[in-house]
Amino acid sequence: MNTALILSALPAHYGHGPGWFILIPIFWILLIGLIIFAARRRHWQQAPAGAESVLRERYARGEIDETEYRQRLEVLRTKLK
């Protein structure tokens, strides 16, 4: 069959050139990826703080001094080994 005859039978939106059909799957892949990323990020933010992060926060607030911070950090790290 003649290609021009086949193309003339198609609706007008098919004649705008190749490549447009790939945008829809890319859009959905990006949207689903964004949803997964947002859900994981939210989960990470709700995770309980570890002992080292609590210790860092206490040091940052001035509740403990540097020597006490370093001593406690060393104890935490030796217990984890």
ABEGO torsion letter per residue (X at the ends): XBAAAAAAABBAAAAAEBGAAAAAAAAAAAAAAAAAAAAAAAAAAABBBBAAAAAAAAAAAGABBAAAAAAAAAAAAAAAX
